[in-house]
Amino acid sequence: MTSKPSRPILLATALVLSFVEIGVFAAFASRGPSQRAEPPHEAIAAPPRAAERLSNPFGAVLQNLRGAIVETARREEAAPSEEAPAALAEPVAPAPYFLASPSPFWSAEPTLSAAAPPGDAPLPPARPRDLAAEPSTIPLPPIAVTPPAQSAAMPALALAAAPPANELPPLTRRDDGNFRMGAAVYVRIFKKEGELELWQKQSGHYALYRTYPICRWSGHLGPKLQSGDYQSPEGFYSVSARQLNPNSHYHRAFDIGFPNAFDRQNGRTGGSLMVHGACKSVGCFAMTDRVIDEIYGLVEAALRGGQHEVPVHIFPFRMTDTAFAKETQGDWTTFWSAPPEHQQWSGFWRNLKEGYDLFEQTGEPPTAYACGSRYAFGPAGGSCRRIAGW
């Protein structure tokens, strides 16, 4: 292995070469000065041309000397320390154009220079971890397992099959030894209580079959007086087969027969007042579709079974003595005074109470007659007309 030449030998060699180059340049200089233009600003860092070397012999000497020094220092210096990366070194100011590059006669490895970041610049971001190869230590959230479609649908089907909480329990036809389809029926309606009673005849007398809640009726207590007053009627009415309407806009319906003979004698007007399905009323009694199915079926069966007409008696309230006194005279709940409109109808209601009391006493719906300003019950004179259906 050859030994490395010492620094003095290298310097002496460079000095000899420089003198030789000076002699050559002096010979050319004797021919006359050469015109040299000032190098442009962009060429400061570029290697000097041959013409520049000829016109500036001292520049070549200095270049050779710099190249020898740089090469010797590069070979003798150790590798840069890891504690001071080259990327963080202080920026070096550019050298003058006559020291810009080493001599082309000296073979040196080219060095790449890069713009160094400022001293306070942040370090470049670290390379992302290889998540696919590196196992994660963060626990994943539990996965919600969806139950099978069949088990999820079963509760929904159970809820769909269950009746809504605000509906009545299923209606059953009481066609047994006591109640049978086709037997004669009788209907009573109480406006204030919002109830419809259906009575059926058994063993020669009427028995209560069922009490149905009225879904809606319109107006207030008191009789209907004229068309368009949105008032539900009060009085004694009768329903024949012609008054049944199985294809009503409100599911099933039967017309109560307003105005009857009494209403016409007293100048009351209106018409098409029904007991029907649905739950809206403009003078009618709405029972909902499910309830009217049973009531309509019993009324129709009775008319087909031989009953000529079904009596429908409509009262403002249950006309007991206590209730009548309260509604017409008042008590402590009304500060001992009845509403003025109730006092207005006290005579009419007293007449209705006669028919109410007859049924309570005998168990048979009374036959009502229209006798001018009042109802009569039982055979009456020629001036009275029996309340009948169409």
C-alpha positions, 0 to 999 in steps of 0.5 A: 500500500503506497503512503500518502504524500505529505502536505509540503510535497503537494504544495511544492508541486502545485507551486512548480506547476504554477510557475510553468503556467505563468511562463506559458501565459507570459509567452502568449501575453507578449502578443498583445492584451486580449479583450475580456468582457465582465462575466455576467452575474449568472455565471458567477458560480460557473467554471471560467472559460479558457479565454478567461484563464489566458487573460488572467494567469494569476487566477489559474495559479490560485485555482490550482492552489485552492484545488490542491488544498481542498482535495488534501483536506477532503482526503484527510478529514474524517466522515462528518459526525452524526451529531451535526448532520450536513443538512443543519450546517450553517450556510456558506456564502458563495465564493468569488468567481475566480475561486468558484471551481477547482482547476480542470487539470485536477481530478476531483469528485464533484460535490453536490450542494443543496440549499440548507434550511434555516437553523430554526426550521422543523425537522421533516415529519417521520415516516408513517408506521407500517400499520399493516405490519405493526400490531396495534395496541389500541383495543377496537370497539366491540362490534354490534351484532344485529340479530337475525331478521326473523327474531327482529320481526317477531316483536313488530308482528306481536305489536301489530297484532295487539289492539291499540291501548285506546280501543275497546276490547273485541266485541262478541256477539252474545248469541246464546240462550239469553240473547240471539240474533234476530230478536227485537231490539231497542236503542237509548242514547244519552248525550251528556254521558256519551253512551248508547244502550242496546237492549234486546228482547228475551223471554218477553221483556227487554234486557240490556245487551251492551252499553257502547261509548259514543265516539262523538256527537255535536252541539250541546244539551237541548233539541235540534231546532233547524238545519245547520245548527250542528245540533244533535237531536233529542226525542223519540224516533223510530227506524224501519228497514228503509232507513238502513244504509250499509254503504254509508260514507261512514261505513255503516249507518241508519237514519234515526228519522229526524224530523219526526212528526213532533219536530214537524209540528213544532217547525224544526227542520233538518235531516239525514241525522244518523247513527254511523261509524267513524268518529266525526259528527255534524248532528249525528252520533258517531260510534267508530266503524268497529262498534257500528258493525255490531249495532248495525248487525243487531238492528238489521237482524231484528228488522229481518226477524220480524220487528217492524220498527226499532225505537230509538229514544234520545235523552239529554242525560240519564233522567233520574229525579236527581239528575233532572233536578240538577240540570234544571234547577242546579245544586251546590256543584253549579252554585244552586243555579242551572244554566239559563239554556237548561232552564229554557228546556226544562218543560221539554225535558220533563215531557221526555222524562215521562217516556224515560220513566215508563220504560224504567217501570215496565221494561217496554219501550213506550209508543210515542205520539206527537200531540202538538207541543208535547209527546203523549204515550199510549192511545191518543186522540185524533189530533196526535200522530204516532212516531213512526219510521219511513 
